[in-house]
Amino acid sequence: MSGFTVERSDKDDISVLYISGFLDLHTVPKFEEAVQNLVNETHFKIIVNFQKLDYISSAGLGVFMGFIEEIREQEGDIVLCCMSDRVYKVFDLLGFPALFKIVSNEEEAMQKFNSAG
């Protein structure tokens, strides 16, 4: 069973996407759409909460790469939090910790934005 869900919660000017299940080639369009909606609504401060994500493929990672430049050009960022060790290893393998802020919890992620501006 490779179900995937995205839930969104807006907290002031920060949007949190809660992703769960399997983020792979088949479920990437759903995640892309969620991020694109934020960009369309000019929400550029984005936290992605991985707490319930069981698996991510390179296709899933591609979504982050696809949006990060555009979002940073708008003075925004994508902060990642609550990753399991297994999911973190995938990010680490591809050098993502050098490109993205990865923190242990949502509160810390919020502080990344609050301290930034």
N, CA, C and O atoms as a Tinker XYZ file with bonds, in Angstrom:
   468  protein
     1  N      0.852000   -1.196000    0.000000    73     2
     2  CA     0.000000    0.000000    0.000000    64     1     3
     3  C      0.891000    1.250000    0.000000    63     2     4     5
     4  O      1.616000    1.508000    0.961000    81     3
     5  N      0.824000    2.009000   -1.078000    73     3     6
     6  CA     1.685000    3.184000   -1.154000    64     5     7
     7  C      0.850000    4.454000   -1.197000    63     6     8     9
     8  O      1.017000    5.293000   -2.083000    81     7
     9  N     -0.038000    4.583000   -0.241000    73     7    10
    10  CA    -0.848000    5.785000   -0.190000    64     9    11
    11  C      0.013000    6.985000    0.139000    63    10    12    13
    12  O      1.053000    6.860000    0.784000    81    11
    13  N     -0.428000    8.149000   -0.310000    73    11    14
    14  CA     0.295000    9.380000   -0.017000    64    13    15
    15  C     -0.711000   10.487000    0.215000    63    14    16    17
    16  O     -1.658000   10.644000   -0.556000    81    15
    17  N     -0.512000   11.256000    1.274000    73    15    18
    18  CA    -1.393000   12.388000    1.516000    64    17    19
    19  C     -0.578000   13.637000    1.837000    63    18    20    21
    20  O      0.530000   13.560000    2.369000    81    19
    21  N     -1.149000   14.776000    1.503000    73    19    22
    22  CA    -0.563000   16.071000    1.846000    64    21    23
    23  C     -1.644000   16.860000    2.550000    63    22    24    25
    24  O     -2.748000   17.022000    2.031000    81    23
    25  N     -1.324000   17.348000    3.728000    73    23    26
    26  CA    -2.248000   18.243000    4.422000    64    25    27
    27  C     -1.545000   19.558000    4.660000    63    26    28    29
    28  O     -0.334000   19.599000    4.876000    81    27
    29  N     -2.313000   20.637000    4.618000    73    27    30
    30  CA    -1.718000   21.960000    4.732000    64    29    31
    31  C     -2.285000   22.704000    5.928000    63    30    32    33
    32  O     -3.473000   22.620000    6.239000    81    31
    33  N     -1.402000   23.430000    6.583000    73    31    34
    34  CA    -1.823000   24.265000    7.701000    64    33    35
    35  C     -1.067000   25.582000    7.598000    63    34    36    37
    36  O      0.161000   25.589000    7.503000    81    35
    37  N     -1.789000   26.693000    7.616000    73    35    38
    38  CA    -1.142000   28.005000    7.548000    64    37    39
    39  C     -1.059000   28.610000    8.938000    63    38    40    41
    40  O     -2.050000   28.671000    9.665000    81    39
    41  N      0.140000   29.057000    9.295000    73    39    42
    42  CA     0.344000   29.710000   10.587000    64    41    43
    43  C      0.958000   31.072000   10.307000    63    42    44    45
    44  O      2.152000   31.171000   10.024000    81    43
    45  N      0.158000   32.109000   10.384000    73    43    46
    46  CA     0.585000   33.447000    9.979000    64    45    47
    47  C      1.055000   33.400000    8.529000    63    46    48    49
    48  O      0.290000   33.005000    7.650000    81    47
    49  N      2.292000   33.794000    8.266000    73    47    50
    50  CA     2.754000   33.798000    6.871000    64    49    51
    51  C      3.562000   32.553000    6.542000    63    50    52    53
    52  O      4.242000   32.509000    5.517000    81    51
    53  N      3.494000   31.547000    7.396000    73    51    54
    54  CA     4.228000   30.299000    7.170000    64    53    55
    55  C      3.223000   29.188000    6.880000    63    54    56    57
    56  O      2.237000   29.024000    7.599000    81    55
    57  N      3.484000   28.433000    5.826000    73    55    58
    58  CA     2.619000   27.297000    5.486000    64    57    59
    59  C      3.350000   26.002000    5.794000    63    58    60    61
    60  O      4.522000   25.835000    5.457000    81    59
    61  N      2.637000   25.088000    6.441000    73    59    62
    62  CA     3.221000   23.784000    6.768000    64    61    63
    63  C      2.514000   22.723000    5.936000    63    62    64    65
    64  O      1.285000   22.645000    5.925000    81    63
    65  N      3.302000   21.905000    5.239000    73    63    66
    66  CA     2.759000   20.760000    4.518000    64    65    67
    67  C      3.116000   19.498000    5.299000    63    66    68    69
    68  O      4.289000   19.219000    5.551000    81    67
    69  N      2.093000   18.745000    5.675000    73    67    70
    70  CA     2.299000   17.484000    6.381000    64    69    71
    71  C      2.175000   16.371000    5.346000    63    70    72    73
    72  O      1.098000   16.147000    4.793000    81    71
    73  N      3.277000   15.677000    5.087000    73    71    74
    74  CA     3.218000   14.617000    4.093000    64    73    75
    75  C      3.312000   13.268000    4.782000    63    74    76    77
    76  O      4.051000   13.097000    5.751000    81    75
    77  N      2.543000   12.304000    4.262000    73    75    78
    78  CA     2.577000   10.980000    4.877000    64    77    79
    79  C      2.474000    9.896000    3.813000    63    78    80    81
    80  O      1.922000   10.107000    2.733000    81    79
    81  N      3.015000    8.738000    4.144000    73    79    82
    82  CA     2.974000    7.601000    3.240000    64    81    83
    83  C      4.235000    7.492000    2.407000    63    82    84    85
    84  O      5.346000    7.612000    2.922000    81    83
    85  N      4.054000    7.265000    1.122000    73    83    86
    86  CA     5.160000    7.054000    0.187000    64    85    87
    87  C      5.189000    8.169000   -0.845000    63    86    88    89
    88  O      4.222000    8.372000   -1.579000    81    87
    89  N      6.309000    8.895000   -0.898000    73    87    90
    90  CA     6.476000    9.925000   -1.926000    64    89    91
    91  C      7.403000    9.345000   -2.992000    63    90    92    93
    92  O      8.617000    9.273000   -2.807000    81    91
    93  N      6.809000    8.934000   -4.110000    73    91    94
    94  CA     7.589000    8.330000   -5.187000    64    93    95
    95  C      7.049000    8.808000   -6.531000    63    94    96    97
    96  O      6.220000    9.716000   -6.586000    81    95
    97  N      7.520000    8.199000   -7.603000    73    95    98
    98  CA     7.158000    8.620000   -8.949000    64    97    99
    99  C      5.647000    8.750000   -9.123000    63    98   100   101
   100  O      5.177000    9.657000   -9.810000    81    99
   101  N      4.891000    7.857000   -8.511000    73    99   102
   102  CA     3.439000    7.845000   -8.705000    64   101   103
   103  C      2.716000    8.915000   -7.896000    63   102   104   105
   104  O      1.641000    9.372000   -8.284000    81   103
   105  N      3.305000    9.314000   -6.774000    73   103   106
   106  CA     2.607000   10.263000   -5.903000    64   105   107
   107  C      3.186000   11.673000   -5.986000    63   106   108   109
   108  O      2.623000   12.609000   -5.419000    81   107
   109  N      4.310000   11.828000   -6.691000    73   107   110
   110  CA     4.944000   13.139000   -6.833000    64   109   111
   111  C      3.985000   14.223000   -7.355000    63   110   112   113
   112  O      4.006000   15.341000   -6.839000    81   111
   113  N      3.136000   13.926000   -8.372000    73   111   114
   114  CA     2.268000   15.001000   -8.878000    64   113   115
   115  C      1.382000   15.626000   -7.805000    63   114   116   117
   116  O      1.114000   16.827000   -7.841000    81   115
   117  N      0.932000   14.822000   -6.861000    73   115   118
   118  CA     0.084000   15.347000   -5.787000    64   117   119
   119  C      0.869000   16.325000   -4.906000    63   118   120   121
   120  O      0.353000   17.363000   -4.492000    81   119
   121  N      2.129000   15.968000   -4.630000    73   119   122
   122  CA     2.969000   16.833000   -3.802000    64   121   123
   123  C      3.348000   18.103000   -4.570000    63   122   124   125
   124  O      3.325000   19.205000   -4.022000    81   123
   125  N      3.697000   17.927000   -5.852000    73   123   126
   126  CA     4.042000   19.072000   -6.700000    64   125   127
   127  C      2.900000   20.079000   -6.735000    63   126   128   129
   128  O      3.112000   21.288000   -6.651000    81   127
   129  N      1.698000   19.560000   -6.859000    73   127   130
   130  CA     0.522000   20.417000   -6.917000    64   129   131
   131  C      0.365000   21.217000   -5.620000    63   130   132   133
   132  O      0.038000   22.403000   -5.648000    81   131
   133  N      0.599000   20.560000   -4.494000    73   131   134
   134  CA     0.476000   21.233000   -3.199000    64   133   135
   135  C      1.488000   22.375000   -3.082000    63   134   136   137
   136  O      1.149000   23.460000   -2.608000    81   135
   137  N      2.735000   22.129000   -3.515000    73   135   138
   138  CA     3.764000   23.166000   -3.448000    64   137   139
   139  C      3.447000   24.272000   -4.456000    63   138   140   141
   140  O      3.588000   25.455000   -4.146000    81   139
   141  N      3.019000   23.888000   -5.658000    73   139   142
   142  CA     2.682000   24.872000   -6.683000    64   141   143
   143  C      1.553000   25.786000   -6.214000    63   142   144   145
   144  O      1.571000   26.987000   -6.481000    81   143
   145  N      0.575000   25.215000   -5.516000    73   143   146
   146  CA    -0.524000   26.024000   -4.982000    64   145   147
   147  C     -0.004000   27.090000   -4.030000    63   146   148   149
   148  O     -0.464000   28.232000   -4.060000    81   147
   149  N      0.953000   26.720000   -3.184000    73   147   150
   150  CA     1.537000   27.685000   -2.253000    64   149   151
   151  C      2.215000   28.814000   -3.025000    63   150   152   153
   152  O      2.030000   29.991000   -2.715000    81   151
   153  N      2.998000   28.443000   -4.028000    73   151   154
   154  CA     3.705000   29.434000   -4.832000    64   153   155
   155  C      2.701000   30.353000   -5.540000    63   154   156   157
   156  O      2.875000   31.572000   -5.580000    81   155
   157  N      1.652000   29.743000   -6.095000    73   155   158
   158  CA     0.619000   30.535000   -6.779000    64   157   159
   159  C     -0.033000   31.535000   -5.838000    63   158   160   161
   160  O     -0.426000   32.624000   -6.257000    81   159
   161  N     -0.147000   31.166000   -4.567000    73   159   162
   162  CA    -0.771000   32.040000   -3.565000    64   161   163
   163  C      0.261000   32.939000   -2.886000    63   162   164   165
   164  O     -0.033000   33.582000   -1.878000    81   163
   165  N      1.459000   32.977000   -3.440000    73   163   166
   166  CA     2.591000   33.742000   -2.894000    64   165   167
   167  C      2.892000   33.398000   -1.432000    63   166   168   169
   168  O      3.205000   34.271000   -0.623000    81   167
   169  N      2.791000   32.122000   -1.121000    73   167   170
   170  CA     3.253000   31.623000    0.181000    64   169   171
   171  C      4.644000   31.052000   -0.065000    63   170   172   173
   172  O      4.786000   29.971000   -0.637000    81   171
   173  N      5.670000   31.782000    0.371000    73   171   174
   174  CA     7.037000   31.347000    0.082000    64   173   175
   175  C      7.785000   30.887000    1.317000    63   174   176   177
   176  O      8.949000   30.498000    1.227000    81   175
   177  N      7.133000   30.926000    2.468000    73   175   178
   178  CA     7.748000   30.383000    3.681000    64   177   179
   179  C      7.073000   29.046000    3.940000    63   178   180   181
   180  O      5.943000   28.977000    4.425000    81   179
   181  N      7.795000   27.988000    3.604000    73   179   182
   182  CA     7.188000   26.655000    3.602000    64   181   183
   183  C      7.965000   25.706000    4.506000    63   182   184   185
   184  O      9.190000   25.600000    4.433000    81   183
   185  N      7.219000   25.029000    5.351000    73   183   186
   186  CA     7.797000   23.962000    6.175000    64   185   187
   187  C      7.183000   22.660000    5.681000    63   186   188   189
   188  O      5.969000   22.563000    5.500000    81   187
   189  N      8.029000   21.665000    5.467000    73   187   190
   190  CA     7.505000   20.346000    5.119000    64   189   191
   191  C      7.782000   19.422000    6.302000    63   190   192   193
   192  O      8.931000   19.191000    6.677000    81   191
   193  N      6.706000   18.903000    6.876000    73   191   194
   194  CA     6.805000   18.030000    8.041000    64   193   195
   195  C      6.751000   16.573000    7.565000    63   194   196   197
   196  O      5.756000   16.122000    6.998000    81   195
   197  N      7.850000   15.853000    7.814000    73   195   198
   198  CA     8.021000   14.485000    7.319000    64   197   199
   199  C      7.639000   13.433000    8.353000    63   198   200   201
   200  O      7.894000   12.247000    8.146000    81   199
   201  N      7.038000   13.843000    9.449000    73   199   202
   202  CA     6.827000   12.921000   10.563000    64   201   203
   203  C      6.173000   11.603000   10.139000    63   202   204   205
   204  O      6.544000   10.538000   10.633000    81   203
   205  N      5.203000   11.673000    9.228000    73   203   206
   206  CA     4.471000   10.458000    8.847000    64   205   207
   207  C      4.880000    9.924000    7.484000    63   206   208   209
   208  O      4.211000    9.057000    6.921000    81   207
   209  N      5.999000   10.452000    6.947000    73   207   210
   210  CA     6.453000    9.948000    5.647000    64   209   211
   211  C      7.283000    8.695000    5.855000    63   210   212   213
   212  O      8.244000    8.698000    6.624000    81   211
   213  N      6.910000    7.619000    5.164000    73   211   214
   214  CA     7.611000    6.348000    5.316000    64   213   215
   215  C      8.732000    6.185000    4.306000    63   214   216   217
   216  O      9.723000    5.504000    4.568000    81   215
   217  N      8.569000    6.816000    3.144000    73   215   218
   218  CA     9.527000    6.567000    2.065000    64   217   219
   219  C      9.554000    7.755000    1.117000    63   218   220   221
   220  O      8.518000    8.362000    0.847000    81   219
   221  N     10.742000    8.090000    0.608000    73   219   222
   222  CA    10.863000    9.098000   -0.439000    64   221   223
   223  C     11.835000    8.589000   -1.490000    63   222   224   225
   224  O     12.889000    8.046000   -1.161000    81   223
   225  N     11.475000    8.767000   -2.758000    73   223   226
   226  CA    12.355000    8.349000   -3.852000    64   225   227
   227  C     13.051000    9.582000   -4.415000    63   226   228   229
   228  O     12.780000   10.707000   -3.995000    81   227
   229  N     13.945000    9.359000   -5.361000    73   227   230
   230  CA    14.639000   10.491000   -5.966000    64   229   231
   231  C     13.652000   11.404000   -6.690000    63   230   232   233
   232  O     13.884000   12.609000   -6.789000    81   231
   233  N     12.560000   10.844000   -7.193000    73   231   234
   234  CA    11.530000   11.671000   -7.834000    64   233   235
   235  C     10.943000   12.651000   -6.814000    63   234   236   237
   236  O     10.680000   13.811000   -7.130000    81   235
   237  N     10.745000   12.172000   -5.601000    73   235   238
   238  CA    10.238000   13.034000   -4.535000    64   237   239
   239  C     11.213000   14.150000   -4.212000    63   238   240   241
   240  O     10.817000   15.294000   -3.990000    81   239
   241  N     12.495000   13.804000   -4.188000    73   239   242
   242  CA    13.517000   14.812000   -3.921000    64   241   243
   243  C     13.538000   15.866000   -5.017000    63   242   244   245
   244  O     13.819000   17.038000   -4.766000    81   243
   245  N     13.238000   15.434000   -6.232000    73   243   246
   246  CA    13.246000   16.342000   -7.363000    64   245   247
   247  C     12.274000   17.496000   -7.208000    63   246   248   249
   248  O     12.522000   18.596000   -7.703000    81   247
   249  N     11.166000   17.249000   -6.520000    73   247   250
   250  CA    10.180000   18.315000   -6.304000    64   249   251
   251  C     10.817000   19.467000   -5.530000    63   250   252   253
   252  O     10.609000   20.636000   -5.854000    81   251
   253  N     11.593000   19.122000   -4.506000    73   251   254
   254  CA    12.246000   20.165000   -3.702000    64   253   255
   255  C     13.215000   20.971000   -4.560000    63   254   256   257
   256  O     13.265000   22.198000   -4.478000    81   255
   257  N     13.982000   20.261000   -5.383000    73   255   258
   258  CA    14.934000   20.945000   -6.249000    64   257   259
   259  C     14.213000   21.819000   -7.266000    63   258   260   261
   260  O     14.689000   22.896000   -7.626000    81   259
   261  N     13.063000   21.342000   -7.723000    73   259   262
   262  CA    12.316000   22.068000   -8.735000    64   261   263
   263  C     11.776000   23.410000   -8.257000    63   262   264   265
   264  O     11.593000   24.331000   -9.053000    81   263
   265  N     11.524000   23.519000   -6.964000    73   263   266
   266  CA    10.893000   24.727000   -6.447000    64   265   267
   267  C     11.818000   25.649000   -5.665000    63   266   268   269
   268  O     11.536000   26.841000   -5.543000    81   267
   269  N     12.911000   25.124000   -5.136000    73   267   270
   270  CA    13.680000   25.885000   -4.151000    64   269   271
   271  C     14.225000   27.199000   -4.702000    63   270   272   273
   272  O     14.219000   28.215000   -4.007000    81   271
   273  N     14.689000   27.184000   -5.929000    73   271   274
   274  CA    15.285000   28.400000   -6.478000    64   273   275
   275  C     14.245000   29.509000   -6.594000    63   274   276   277
   276  O     14.477000   30.643000   -6.176000    81   275
   277  N     13.102000   29.164000   -7.167000    73   275   278
   278  CA    12.009000   30.130000   -7.327000    64   277   279
   279  C     11.564000   30.692000   -5.982000    63   278   280   281
   280  O     11.305000   31.888000   -5.847000    81   279
   281  N     11.481000   29.815000   -4.996000    73   279   282
   282  CA    11.013000   30.234000   -3.675000    64   281   283
   283  C     12.039000   31.147000   -3.003000    63   282   284   285
   284  O     11.672000   32.140000   -2.374000    81   283
   285  N     13.314000   30.814000   -3.135000    73   283   286
   286  CA    14.344000   31.663000   -2.529000    64   285   287
   287  C     14.458000   33.009000   -3.237000    63   286   288   289
   288  O     14.804000   34.011000   -2.612000    81   287
   289  N     14.170000   33.037000   -4.532000    73   287   290
   290  CA    14.175000   34.313000   -5.258000    64   289   291
   291  C     13.102000   35.247000   -4.717000    63   290   292   293
   292  O     13.207000   36.466000   -4.853000    81   291
   293  N     12.070000   34.674000   -4.103000    73   291   294
   294  CA    10.985000   35.466000   -3.514000    64   293   295
   295  C     11.216000   35.686000   -2.013000    63   294   296   297
   296  O     10.271000   35.945000   -1.268000    81   295
   297  N     12.462000   35.583000   -1.583000    73   295   298
   298  CA    12.826000   35.769000   -0.169000    64   297   299
   299  C     12.226000   34.707000    0.738000    63   298   300   301
   300  O     12.100000   34.918000    1.944000    81   299
   301  N     11.857000   33.571000    0.168000    73   299   302
   302  CA    11.278000   32.506000    0.976000    64   301   303
   303  C     12.265000   31.361000    1.148000    63   302   304   305
   304  O     13.442000   31.478000    0.810000    81   303
   305  N     11.765000   30.256000    1.677000    73   303   306
   306  CA    12.603000   29.074000    1.837000    64   305   307
   307  C     11.708000   27.871000    2.094000    63   306   308   309
   308  O     10.523000   28.008000    2.397000    81   307
   309  N     12.297000   26.701000    1.967000    73   307   310
   310  CA    11.617000   25.466000    2.354000    64   309   311
   311  C     12.447000   24.875000    3.487000    63   310   312   313
   312  O     13.623000   24.562000    3.303000    81   311
   313  N     11.839000   24.723000    4.650000    73   311   314
   314  CA    12.522000   24.108000    5.790000    64   313   315
   315  C     11.894000   22.733000    6.012000    63   314   316   317
   316  O     10.672000   22.587000    6.007000    81   315
   317  N     12.744000   21.739000    6.205000    73   315   318
   318  CA    12.288000   20.367000    6.353000    64   317   319
   319  C     12.423000   19.945000    7.810000    63   318   320   321
   320  O     13.430000   20.237000    8.454000    81   319
   321  N     11.407000   19.257000    8.331000    73   319   322
   322  CA    11.500000   18.839000    9.736000    64   321   323
   323  C     10.897000   17.457000    9.960000    63   322   324   325
   324  O     10.155000   16.927000    9.133000    81   323
   325  N     11.246000   16.905000   11.104000    73   323   326
   326  CA    10.659000   15.655000   11.613000    64   325   327
   327  C     10.912000   14.445000   10.714000    63   326   328   329
   328  O     10.035000   13.597000   10.552000    81   327
   329  N     12.107000   14.364000   10.131000    73   327   330
   330  CA    12.422000   13.224000    9.266000    64   329   331
   331  C     12.815000   12.002000   10.080000    63   330   332   333
   332  O     13.479000   12.111000   11.110000    81   331
   333  N     12.396000   10.844000    9.605000    73   331   334
   334  CA    12.907000    9.604000   10.186000    64   333   335
   335  C     14.339000    9.417000    9.703000    63   334   336   337
   336  O     14.747000   10.026000    8.713000    81   335
   337  N     15.096000    8.586000   10.389000    73   335   338
   338  CA    16.478000    8.334000    9.992000    64   337   339
   339  C     16.543000    7.796000    8.568000    63   338   340   341
   340  O     17.441000    8.140000    7.799000    81   339
   341  N     15.579000    6.947000    8.234000    73   339   342
   342  CA    15.578000    6.319000    6.918000    64   341   343
   343  C     15.397000    7.359000    5.809000    63   342   344   345
   344  O     16.088000    7.325000    4.792000    81   343
   345  N     14.462000    8.276000    6.022000    73   343   346
   346  CA    14.216000    9.329000    5.029000    64   345   347
   347  C     15.403000   10.287000    4.989000    63   346   348   349
   348  O     15.819000   10.720000    3.915000    81   347
   349  N     15.947000   10.617000    6.158000    73   347   350
   350  CA    17.092000   11.536000    6.202000    64   349   351
   351  C     18.275000   10.976000    5.414000    63   350   352   353
   352  O     18.981000   11.715000    4.728000    81   351
   353  N     18.485000    9.662000    5.520000    73   351   354
   354  CA    19.617000    9.044000    4.818000    64   353   355
   355  C     19.545000    9.289000    3.314000    63   354   356   357
   356  O     20.570000    9.505000    2.668000    81   355
   357  N     18.336000    9.255000    2.756000    73   355   358
   358  CA    18.164000    9.504000    1.324000    64   357   359
   359  C     18.589000   10.938000    0.998000    63   358   360   361
   360  O     19.303000   11.176000    0.024000    81   359
   361  N     18.144000   11.886000    1.820000    73   359   362
   362  CA    18.515000   13.281000    1.622000    64   361   363
   363  C     20.026000   13.457000    1.768000    63   362   364   365
   364  O     20.664000   14.159000    0.984000    81   363
   365  N     20.575000   12.811000    2.778000    73   363   366
   366  CA    21.992000   12.946000    3.089000    64   365   367
   367  C     22.847000   12.391000    1.951000    63   366   368   369
   368  O     23.855000   12.986000    1.571000    81   367
   369  N     22.436000   11.262000    1.423000    73   367   370
   370  CA    23.142000   10.600000    0.333000    64   369   371
   371  C     23.322000   11.535000   -0.857000    63   370   372   373
   372  O     24.350000   11.499000   -1.534000    81   371
   373  N     22.326000   12.365000   -1.107000    73   371   374
   374  CA    22.340000   13.246000   -2.272000    64   373   375
   375  C     22.806000   14.660000   -1.933000    63   374   376   377
   376  O     22.686000   15.573000   -2.749000    81   375
   377  N     23.337000   14.832000   -0.726000    73   375   378
   378  CA    23.914000   16.126000   -0.362000    64   377   379
   379  C     22.909000   17.207000   -0.028000    63   378   380   381
   380  O     23.256000   18.388000   -0.011000    81   379
   381  N     21.669000   16.826000    0.237000    73   379   382
   382  CA    20.635000   17.812000    0.515000    64   381   383
   383  C     20.859000   18.644000    1.773000    63   382   384   385
   384  O     20.496000   19.820000    1.788000    81   383
   385  N     21.447000   18.073000    2.838000    73   383   386
   386  CA    21.631000   18.905000    4.038000    64   385   387
   387  C     22.457000   20.160000    3.780000    63   386   388   389
   388  O     22.370000   21.121000    4.545000    81   387
   389  N     23.256000   20.167000    2.716000    73   387   390
   390  CA    24.022000   21.370000    2.385000    64   389   391
   391  C     23.140000   22.414000    1.709000    63   390   392   393
   392  O     23.456000   23.604000    1.735000    81   391
   393  N     22.043000   21.978000    1.108000    73   391   394
   394  CA    21.178000   22.879000    0.336000    64   393   395
   395  C     19.943000   23.322000    1.107000    63   394   396   397
   396  O     19.425000   24.417000    0.886000    81   395
   397  N     19.476000   22.475000    2.004000    73   395   398
   398  CA    18.223000   22.732000    2.708000    64   397   399
   399  C     18.425000   22.768000    4.210000    63   398   400   401
   400  O     19.302000   22.090000    4.746000    81   399
   401  N     17.613000   23.560000    4.883000    73   399   402
   402  CA    17.616000   23.538000    6.345000    64   401   403
   403  C     16.790000   22.339000    6.774000    63   402   404   405
   404  O     15.606000   22.240000    6.454000    81   403
   405  N     17.419000   21.435000    7.497000    73   403   406
   406  CA    16.723000   20.257000    8.011000    64   405   407
   407  C     16.818000   20.296000    9.531000    63   406   408   409
   408  O     17.911000   20.240000   10.093000    81   407
   409  N     15.675000   20.392000   10.186000    73   407   410
   410  CA    15.656000   20.521000   11.642000    64   409   411
   411  C     14.818000   19.403000   12.253000    63   410   412   413
   412  O     14.092000   18.695000   11.554000    81   411
   413  N     14.934000   19.262000   13.566000    73   411   414
   414  CA    14.318000   18.088000   14.177000    64   413   415
   415  C     12.826000   18.238000   14.449000    63   414   416   417
   416  O     12.103000   17.242000   14.477000    81   415
   417  N     12.351000   19.476000   14.651000    73   415   418
   418  CA    10.922000   19.619000   14.919000    64   417   419
   419  C     10.342000   20.892000   14.308000    63   418   420   421
   420  O     11.074000   21.769000   13.849000    81   419
   421  N      9.025000   20.973000   14.311000    73   419   422
   422  CA     8.327000   22.072000   13.645000    64   421   423
   423  C      8.606000   23.418000   14.313000    63   422   424   425
   424  O      8.713000   24.446000   13.646000    81   423
   425  N      8.721000   23.392000   15.630000    73   423   426
   426  CA     8.991000   24.628000   16.364000    64   425   427
   427  C     10.311000   25.248000   15.896000    63   426   428   429
   428  O     10.414000   26.456000   15.684000    81   427
   429  N     11.307000   24.389000   15.743000    73   427   430
   430  CA    12.623000   24.825000   15.285000    64   429   431
   431  C     12.524000   25.388000   13.861000    63   430   432   433
   432  O     13.167000   26.380000   13.521000    81   431
   433  N     11.708000   24.731000   13.050000    73   431   434
   434  CA    11.508000   25.180000   11.667000    64   433   435
   435  C     10.879000   26.575000   11.647000    63   434   436   437
   436  O     11.288000   27.435000   10.866000    81   435
   437  N      9.893000   26.790000   12.500000    73   435   438
   438  CA     9.239000   28.103000   12.619000    64   437   439
   439  C     10.268000   29.168000   12.981000    63   438   440   441
   440  O     10.255000   30.272000   12.436000    81   439
   441  N     11.161000   28.823000   13.910000    73   439   442
   442  CA    12.169000   29.780000   14.362000    64   441   443
   443  C     13.127000   30.167000   13.243000    63   442   444   445
   444  O     13.649000   31.281000   13.223000    81   443
   445  N     13.357000   29.240000   12.307000    73   443   446
   446  CA    14.235000   29.536000   11.171000    64   445   447
   447  C     13.679000   30.723000   10.379000    63   446   448   449
   448  O     14.434000   31.564000    9.891000    81   447
   449  N     12.352000   30.778000   10.258000    73   447   450
   450  CA    11.733000   31.882000    9.530000    64   449   451
   451  C     11.656000   33.130000   10.390000    63   450   452   453
   452  O     11.915000   34.236000    9.915000    81   451
   453  N     11.303000   32.955000   11.646000    73   451   454
   454  CA    11.130000   34.118000   12.512000    64   453   455
   455  C     12.437000   34.835000   12.756000    63   454   456   457
   456  O     12.460000   36.056000   12.911000    81   455
   457  N     13.550000   34.074000   12.792000    73   455   458
   458  CA    14.829000   34.711000   13.025000    64   457   459
   459  C     15.392000   35.285000   11.733000    63   458   460   461
   460  O     16.220000   36.196000   11.754000    81   459
   461  N     14.929000   34.737000   10.598000    73   459   462
   462  CA    15.473000   35.166000    9.301000    64   461   463
   463  C     15.041000   36.580000    8.938000    63   462   464   465
   464  O     15.796000   37.312000    8.298000    81   463
   465  N     13.828000   36.974000    9.342000    73   463   466
   466  CA    13.409000   38.288000    8.893000    64   465   467
   467  C     12.701000   39.014000    9.977000    63   466   468
   468  O     12.270000   40.150000    9.780000    81   467
